[in-house]
């Protein structure tokens, strides 16, 4: 997802961020927020709020919502990658037989387009 360490192969996060930011230039009425959380041992943790516990709830329309999740407004590829990097720092990892630093959770990057409020 992050791409290669040498920078020769961009990861899915960087490619998606580039496409979304370039497309947003055509839609000034929209802005982008990013959230990043992990599922670990059946619980959800906000990676942008120092692994604060958050809850998954379903509303009356059967839409799943992550309650208490940090939404960070972003306006550049660099800002998106900075937010992801900050989240990866606190993500749960450990040593396995195959890797010295293996993720022990499932990480979910959520990007949401929102409409600006009229002033």
C-alpha positions as CSV (number, residue, x, y, z in Angstrom):
1,X,0.0,0.0,0.0
2,X,2.9,2.4,0.8
3,X,5.0,1.4,-2.2
4,X,8.7,0.6,-2.3
5,X,11.2,2.1,0.1
6,X,13.4,3.4,-2.7
7,X,10.6,5.5,-4.2
8,X,10.7,3.8,-7.6
9,X,7.2,2.2,-7.2
10,X,4.6,4.5,-5.7
11,X,2.1,2.7,-3.5
12,X,-1.7,2.7,-3.7
13,X,-2.1,5.4,-1.1
14,X,0.1,7.8,-3.1
15,X,-1.5,7.0,-6.4
16,X,-5.0,7.5,-5.0
17,X,-4.1,10.7,-3.2
18,X,-2.6,12.1,-6.4
19,X,-5.7,11.3,-8.4
20,X,-8.1,12.6,-5.8
21,X,-6.3,15.9,-5.2
22,X,-5.9,16.6,-9.0
23,X,-9.6,15.9,-9.5
24,X,-10.6,18.1,-6.6
25,X,-9.2,21.1,-8.5
26,X,-12.3,20.9,-10.8
27,X,-14.7,20.9,-7.8
28,X,-14.1,23.9,-5.6
29,X,-17.3,23.2,-3.7
30,X,-15.8,20.0,-2.3
31,X,-13.1,19.2,0.2
32,X,-11.4,16.1,1.4
33,X,-11.0,14.6,4.9
34,X,-8.9,11.6,5.8
35,X,-9.4,9.2,8.7
36,X,-7.1,6.3,9.6
37,X,-8.0,3.6,12.0
38,X,-7.0,0.0,12.8
39,X,-8.9,-3.1,13.9
40,X,-7.0,-5.0,16.5
41,X,-8.3,-7.8,18.7
42,X,-11.8,-7.0,17.6
43,X,-11.6,-3.4,18.6
44,X,-11.3,-0.2,16.6
45,X,-8.5,2.3,17.3
46,X,-8.1,5.8,15.8
47,X,-4.5,6.0,14.5
48,X,-4.7,9.8,14.3
49,X,-5.6,10.2,17.9
50,X,-2.9,8.1,19.6
51,X,-4.9,4.9,19.3
52,X,-8.0,6.2,21.0
53,X,-10.7,3.6,21.2
54,X,-13.6,4.3,18.8
55,X,-16.9,2.5,18.3
56,X,-18.6,1.1,15.2
57,X,-22.4,1.8,15.2
58,X,-25.1,1.3,12.6
59,X,-27.7,4.1,12.2
60,X,-31.4,3.9,11.4
61,X,-30.6,3.8,7.7
62,X,-28.3,0.8,8.3
63,X,-25.2,3.0,7.5
64,X,-22.1,2.0,9.4
65,X,-20.5,4.9,11.3
66,X,-17.3,4.9,13.3
67,X,-18.1,7.1,16.2
68,X,-15.4,9.4,17.6
69,X,-13.1,9.0,14.6
70,X,-10.8,11.9,13.7
71,X,-11.4,13.5,10.3
72,X,-8.5,15.6,9.2
73,X,-9.1,18.0,6.3
74,X,-6.3,17.7,3.6
75,X,-5.6,19.7,0.5
76,X,-2.4,18.2,-0.9
77,X,-0.8,14.9,-1.6
78,X,1.9,15.8,0.9
79,X,-0.6,16.4,3.7
80,X,-2.3,13.1,3.0
81,X,1.0,11.2,3.1
82,X,1.9,13.1,6.3
83,X,-1.3,12.0,8.0
84,X,-0.8,8.4,6.9
85,X,2.8,8.5,8.2
86,X,1.7,9.8,11.6
87,X,-0.9,7.0,11.8
88,X,1.6,4.3,10.9
89,X,3.9,5.4,13.7
90,X,1.3,4.4,16.3
91,X,0.0,1.3,14.5
92,X,0.3,-2.0,16.4
93,X,3.2,-4.1,15.2
94,X,5.3,-7.0,16.5
95,X,7.9,-9.6,15.6
96,X,7.0,-12.7,13.8
97,X,9.0,-15.7,12.5
98,X,8.9,-14.1,9.0
99,X,9.3,-10.4,9.8
100,X,11.0,-8.3,12.4
101,X,8.3,-5.7,12.1
102,X,4.9,-7.1,11.1
103,X,1.6,-5.4,11.4
104,X,-0.7,-7.1,13.9
105,X,-3.8,-5.3,12.8
106,X,-5.9,-4.3,9.8
107,X,-5.5,-0.6,9.0
108,X,-8.3,1.3,7.2
109,X,-7.6,4.6,5.4
110,X,-10.9,6.5,4.9
111,X,-11.1,9.4,2.5
112,X,-14.3,11.3,2.4
113,X,-15.4,14.1,0.0
114,X,-17.6,16.7,1.7
115,X,-19.5,19.7,0.4
116,X,-18.4,23.1,1.7
117,X,-21.0,25.0,3.6
118,X,-22.2,28.2,1.9
119,X,-21.1,31.3,3.7
